[in-house]
Amino acid sequence: MSLSGNSLTTSTDSEIERLTNYLYGLTYNAVSDFSISLRGTIASAKIDGIVSYTIITPSTGNDFVSLGNPTAGELHITTTADSSQAWLIAQADGINVEIDTDGNGTVDSIVMTTWPELQAL
C-alpha cells in the first residue's frame, strides 16, 4: 500500500495545515513481516516553523501493523523553528529518541522509552 502526493491541505476559518512531499508506504507478507516508509513536511499555525520527517532506515517488524511495533528502523525529524532535530530509533524492546536541541548535529540527550509510553503521549 502506498499513499503519496505533492500537497494536502486542510483548513478551517482560523487555521491552515499543509502536508507536502509526503509518502506513506506499507508492505507486509503472509508471515506478518512488515516494512514502513514515511516522509513529509508539515506546516501549521499550531507548530512553530516547519517540521520535516523521513525514515532513513526502513522501519520493520513482525506482526500485523495494528498489533505490532517496529523492531528496527530510524525516523529523522527536523524543525525550522529552532533547527532542532530528533531521531527515533526502533529497538526490539522499545525505542530510543536521540535529541539535538540546537541543530549542530550533536545528540544532546537520549530518551529510552517503550512503544506504549510513546503512544500515550
N, C-alpha and C positions, 0 to 999 in steps of 0.2 A: 504494500500500500504506500502511496506517496501523495503528499499534498504540498504544492509549491506555487509560488507566484511572485510577481513584482511588487504588488501593493495591495493591502487590505486595510480599509479604514472604517472605523465606527465613530459615530458622532451623536451627541445629544445637544440640547440647547446651550450647554455650558462647557462641553468637553469634546475633544477630538483625540482619538488614539489611532496611530498608524503603525502597521507592521509591514516592513519592506524586505525584499530579497529573502523570502522565507522558504524553508523546506522542512517538512516532517516526513521522514521515511521510516517504514517499519517492515521488517521481513521476519518471518518465522517459519520453521519447518515442522514436520509431523511429530518430532520428538520434543517440541516446545522450546527449542533453542531460538532466541530472538536477537535481533540487531536493530538499533535505533540510530537514525541520523537526524540532526537538527541544525538549523542555522536561521538567523533572522536579526532584524534591527527593529527596536521598539522606540517610538517617540510618543510621549503623552504628557499632558499637563500634570498628571499625577506623580510623575517622576521628574527629577531634576536632570536635565540633559537627555542624552540618547543612550540607550543600552543595546549592545550587540552581544549575540551569543552564537557559539558554534561548537559542535562536537569535534574535537581534534583527534580523538582516538575513539573509534566506534564503541558505543555502549552495547554490551552484550550480556546475556544471561540465559537462564534456563527456567522455564515455567511460562504459563500464559502471562502476557504482559500485564493484564489486570491483576494478577496474583503475585507475580514475581518482580523483583527489582534487579537492575543491572548489577552484575558482579565484576564487571570490567568496563573501562571507558573513561573518557575525560571530557568535560564540558568547560569551555572557557567563556567568561563573561567580562565585558568591559563597559565602562561608562564614560561619557564625555564630561559629566558634571565635575568630577574631581580626578579624572584619569585613573581611578581605582580599578582593580581587576580581581577576579577570583577564578579559581579552578576547582571544579567539583570532580573528585576522582573516586569512581566507584571501586569498592573493595568487596571481597566475598562476604565480609561480616558488617558492612555498613558503607560509610562514605567519608572521605577526608575533604575538607574545604580549606583550600590554601588561599590566603588573602594578602593582596598587595595594596595597602591603603593609599599610597601616593603615586602609583603608576610608574615606579622606577624599575620595575622588573624583578625586584627582590621580594620574596614572600616575607611578610611581617608577622603573620600568625597562621597557625594551623588549628582547625577545629575538627576533632574526630567525633562523628555522630552516627546514628543509625538511621535507616530509612524511615521508620515510624516517627522518630523525633523530627526529622526534616519535613515530613509530610504534615505534621501537626502545626507547623508554623503558619 
